[in-house]
Amino acid sequence: MSILAVGTVAFDSIETPFGQAKRVLGGSASYLTLAARYFCEDVRLVGVVGGDFPDTYRQVLADGGVDLEGLVVREDEKTFFWHGRYHYDLNERDTLDTQLNVLQDFEANIPPSYRDSNIVCLGNLDPKIQRDVLEQIDDPEYVICDTMNFWIENTPDSLQETLSLVDCLVINDAEARELADEPNLVRAASTIRNMGPKTLIIKKGEHGALLFHEDKVFSAPAYPLEDIQDPTGAGDAFAGGLAGHLTREGRFDEDALRRSIIFGSTLASFAVEAFGPDRLTNLSAIAITDRARAFRELAAIPELMAVEAA
């Protein structure tokens, strides 16, 4: 199976209470593909960069096995840039600078060789662009979508049109509450799934993730880490790991989704251990498997004794 990731390829400058990094490789498509390629040999990227995008960053993606036929280079323009500062608990951040540059008039033109992609990952983009992507794909088996508060607030009708076309929506808890206009996540999940996605995954940061599929709810734990350097891109690494493992499963039922969420959480836990996507470039199969098994042990509940009537 193949995976197509459409999203941003960017420069990120990041400040946390524990360090900082300037103009590192970033963007949703970068994290998605670098995470997915541990499970899938055919990972395809569609995005755009400027002439200032260094060959070394391009090589990071290529060496990782990412197909870059869909990466457009506009030599006379600049790459998308984001600068953010995280608060002490790393759950909140302030955007200090955003330079759209090549993204100002971005159109996702899918190469003909990508149009048979099995799983499509729609990164956090304008919902209209997300629909344009789907119109160019022949017959995807599964569509995973991301969005954010900007599109929820400014393009609600367009977003709902896109959501009617996707199989799985992956958003955080604040976005879920805002999208559904409902503070209770269980009721919010029901409202959102009525918009189209059969599956909803709500990311809760250090508190794990919730899967809503059919009439079942699954809660995945977060991995307890002693050293977190940079949470940027963790959500995209999660989606990449999720999509990648679904290609191994070859199906999209509840059990496959549960296992794939654990592997998505595993890749996200590695991503936060270094600035930028560095940790996603040098993982071993053993390291990924061992941590995924540790996730399973975190959620293991011993056999329970029945409560006897007094």
C-alpha angles and dihedrals in degrees: 000000000000134000126212117197118192116187146088131327107195155154114256127195109194134190124188131164086259102049146314142243130199127218097343122166110281144149134111096267091052094055093039095054097040089054096042096050092071088071105025129051095201107061117157129194130204118188144110134247136176132245089267092068105113124233088232091065092045088052091052088061095040094048088052089061097256116150106232101186088113096052107106119204118205102195097196096049138067130250121252110272132199128183120189141168122210125214122236096271090047091226093099129049140178122223107226099178138003122185112183094189107153091015093066092089100014116160119184106229108184115213113237090244090060098051094090092059113147100205120032120198112197108202123209100296139130106300089233090059090048090055091046088057093052091049088060097050116089103219115331116201094212135011122202117191137192129192140165143216093272092064092038090056101036106031106027097148094046091047093052089050089055093045090057088064102048133085100206132025119198115194139141126260096260091051091048092053092048095045092051095034086228128117095204109083096208092054090040090055091054092051093048094048089053086062090066117279112112089201128044125187117191115198115212101183112222088008096063128235140296124222120204112190126157104320096331133097122201125189117205118196127232118242112249107236127187095202122041115173107170130001093192111123095010092121092051091047087052091053091046093051090046093051093042094053091046088063088057091049093048090205139070106218126127097273092048091049093048093052092044092052089056091053090045089053089048093056091045090053090055093046094061094055094081140025112271120353095312095123091052091060100060110035124132126221088241093054092050093047094047093051093045088054089050088055089054091051091050090061097041114121119197118235109285127228116232117248110247121216113256 
